[in-house]
């Protein structure tokens, strides 16, 4: 049941997110598209949203259970023996610091990976669009070399991000095993009669439960880091205000044969650039066909 609803929620969320992102991209002006870059928009509409869908699915299915089990085990340890439960508290605090530290380190690394993926998408798009020109000027080898260079850079960044994420599992094992060693203190208490053998075994079982959940969490670190990175990248586009805004109110109907009328219109691509068009005025009558030609 959890898997069904997690899949339904993640797919539904990614569908609506993709639709909203695409609708927002349609509102951006040509200067916005030039500034942001078409390749990065393609990557964010496809790969980034797919990573968000996967991360959300895993979070709903696996991640949300871990805090309940971890803190539940700590609370149950307090009900058995307060001095021994302080070991649980210390282990959980250290593990939380390690896990969130690794997330903070891996998110910027995966952001660089996604940025390099944008570059790869751009190079591929340029090569496909300008394939005739590339062949005409005999630039195939240089294009292959450029692609290989950026592909190698992407591989290096992916390996670096993977190394950071790979630290999670061994570090959690080491910290938890240290906690289990410290729990030998409860064995001494069994000899003195402070706690029973069953209570000591229960403490070990609770520590094992924490171990299982944190191993599961460690395996999700890569997906969660990618999820956070891709979500931030999507937010950057959605929060981008279009440079060209249109009036929302509908003008009053006029009895005229004019379909479109421009009066002293200026246009420039960026705020700091010179105007590409200056003081343009023209009228298009209803039923007329108008062609705008030229590179501009």
N, C-alpha and C positions, 0 to 999 in steps of 0.2 A: 504493500500500500504506500509506504514511504517513497519507494523508488518510482512508482507510477505518478504520484503527485509532484515529486521533485522534477521528473522529466517534463510533465505538463507545465509546471510553473516556469522552468528554465527556457523551454522552447517558446512558450507564450511571451515571456519577457524579451527574449532576443528578437522575436518577430516584431513586436511593437517598437523596440529600440531601433531596429534596422529601418523600419518604416519612418520613424521620427527623424532619424539621421538623414535618410535619403530626402525627405521633404525639406529639411533644413538646408541641405546642400543645394537644392533647387532654388532656394531663395538667395543664395550667395551671388554676388556680382562676378564678372570676369576678372576684375582686379583681385577679389578675394581668392578665386580659384588659382590665379597665378601666384599669389603670395603663399597660400597653403600648400599647393601642389596637388595635381591630379593623382599621382601615384599613391601618396599617403592617404588620400580620400578613398581610393580603391581598397587599400589594405585595411583601413578602419571599418569600411562597410562589409568586408568579408572576414578576413582572419581575426581581427580584433573582436568582432561581435561573436564569432564562433568560440573564441577563448572565454568570453564573458559567459556564454551559454554553458560551456563545460565547467567553469569554475563555480557558477551558481548551482548547477546540478550536484556537483560533489559536495558543496557546502551544505545544501539542504539534506542530502542523503547521509553524509558521514560526519561532517564537521560539527554540526549543532549538537550531536550527542556527546561529544568528547568533554565539554565543560561540565555537563551534568554528572558524568561518571567520575571525573577527576575530583570535583569539589564534593560530590557525594561520598567518595571514598575517604576524603580528608575528614568530613564530618563524622563518618562512622568510626574512624580511627580515634577521634576525640572522645567518643562514647565509650571506647574500650580502655584507653590509657592516655592521659593528657601528656605526660613527659615524652612518650614514644611518638605521639601525634605531632609534636613539634618538629620531628624529623620530616614528616610529611609536608608540613607547612614550609620548611626551608627548601625541600626538594622541589615543590611546586613553584615557589618563588624564583628559584634559580632557573628552572626549566622555562618558565614564562619569559624571563629576561633573555635567555638564549634563543628561544623560538622567535620572539618578536624582533630581536636584534638581527637574526638571519633574514627575516622578512624585510626589514628596513634596508638591509644590504643588498638583497636580491632584486627588489623592485626597481631601483635605478639601473641595475645591470640588464634586466629584461626590457626596460625602456630603451636602452641603447640597441638591444637586439631588434626590437620592433622598428626603430628608426633606420637601422641598416636594412631591414626587410623592405621598408619604403623605397630605399635606394635601389635595391634589386628589382622591385616592381617597376620603378621608373626606367631603369636601363632596359628591361625586357620590353616594356611598352614602346620605348623609343626605337628599339631595334626592329620590332614588328611593324611599326608605323613607317619607318624610313628604310625598310629593307631594300627597296630599289635604288635609293640614293647610295646606301652603303655598298651595294654590289657595283654600282656604276663607278665609284671612286676607289674600289678595291680596298675597303676598310674592314673586311671581315676579320682579319687577324687582330687588329687593334680593338675591335669590339669584343672579340673573345677574351683578349687579355684584360680589358676593363671589367668584364663580367667576372672573370676568374679572380681578379683582385678583390672586388667587393664581396664575392662569394666566400673567399678565404677570410676576409674581415668578419663577415657574419658568423662563420664557423668558430672563429676565435672568441667572439663575444658570447656565443651560445655556450661554449665550453667553460668560459669564466663564470657565467651565471649558473651553470650546472654545478660547478665546483662549490660555489657558495651554498646552494641548496643541498648538495650532497653531505655537507657537514652536519646537517640536522640529525640524521639517524645515529651516527656514532656518538655524537655529543649527548643525545638523550639517553642512549644506552649506558654511557659512562656515569652520568649523573645519577641515574636511577639505581645502578648497581652499587654506587657509593652509598645511596640511601638504604639499600638492602643490607649492606655490610654494617651500617650504623644501627640497623634494627636488631643486630645481635645483642644490643642492650636489653631488648625485651626477653631474650633467652636467659640473661642473668637474673631478670626479675622473676622468671619462672622458677629458678632455683631458690630464690628467696621467698617465693610464695606470694609476690605482689600481684601477679596475674597468672591465669591458668594456661596450660599448653594450648587449649583451643583458642584462647584470645591471641596468643602469639602467632598461631597459624593464620588467624583471621587478619592480623596486621600484615603478614606477608602476602596474603591474597589480595588485600586492598592495594598494596604497593604494585602487585602484578597487574591489577586492573588499570592502574595509572600508566604502567609501562605499555600495555597493549594500546590504550587510547592515544598515547603520545607518539607511538610508532606509526599509528594510523595518521595522526596529524602531520608527522614528519613527511610521510609519503605524499601528503596533500600540499606541502609547502610550495612546490614548483607550480602546481595549478593555481593556488591562491595568489602567488606572486604575479603570475601572468594575468590572472583575473583583475587584480588591482591595477596593474600597469595599463592594460587594455581599456579598462573602464575610465581611467584618467585621460587617456588619449581620445576616447569618444567624447568625454565631457568637454575637452578643449574645443572640439568642432561645434558641438551643440551650443556652447556659450559664446561662440564667435558671432558678433553682430554684423549683419550685412552692411557693406559700405554704401550701398544704394538702397534707399528706402522709398516706398511708394505711399501715396496718400490712401488712407482706407475709406474715406468718405466718397460716396458716388456723386459726381457733379450733376447739377440740374440739367434735365433734358433741354436741348436747344433745337429749334427748327432750322437746320442748316444742312447743306449738301456735303459738308466737310466730314470725313471719317477720322482723320488724324491731323492735328495742327501743332507745329512747333513754333514757339515764339522766343527768340533770343536764347537758345539753349547752349550751354557749355557742358563739356564732359572731359574728365580726366580720370586716369586709372588709379592713381594713388594721391594721397593728400599733398605730397611734396613735389609731384611731377607737374610739368606744364600741361595746359589743356590740349587734348587731342583734337577737340572740336571747339570752335569759338563762335558765338553769336549766330547760331544756325536757326533759320526761320524758313519753314515751308508748310505747304498745305496739300493734303492728299484727299481728293474727292472720293465720294462713294462710287464703287465700281471700277476705280482706276487700278492699274497694275504698276507697281513701282519696283525697280530693281536697284539695289545698292551694291556697287561693284568696287573692287580694289582691295588691297591688303589691309587697309584700315577699317 
